[in-house]
Amino acid sequence: TWDAHDAWTALEAVANATRLVGLSPAAGLDGVRLYASQSNVGARVYDWLLGQSAVLARIPAIVTWNVGHMAGLFPALVVGTPNEFVSGR
């Protein structure tokens, strides 16, 4: 079982090993507007905003356990699980 300290330690390890990117407030609002304009609603907007962050930062791949949702939203990006990226598949 993870506690808050374990979670924070994991987040710090990711932050130290990666370049963190995100959307500005305006880009976030534009992203939600674009998502909605394509007749999308619901919690997948969070996946959409994560993917939009990758697209705008010119990151060609997304590592996630939620491959189906992300690949469906961003077919131009490489989407795979952590295990697939580690093994080079």
Sequence and secondary structure as in RCSB ss.txt:
>XXXX:A:sequence
TWDAHDAWTALEAVANATRLVGLSPAAGLDGVRLYASQSNVGARVYDWLLGQSAVLARIPAIVTWNVGHMAGLFP
ALVVGTPNEFVSGR
>XXXX:A:secstr
   HHHHHHHHHHHHHHS      HHHHHHHHHHHHHTT  STHHHHHHHHHHHHHTT  EEE S HHHHHHH T
TSEEE HHHHHHT 
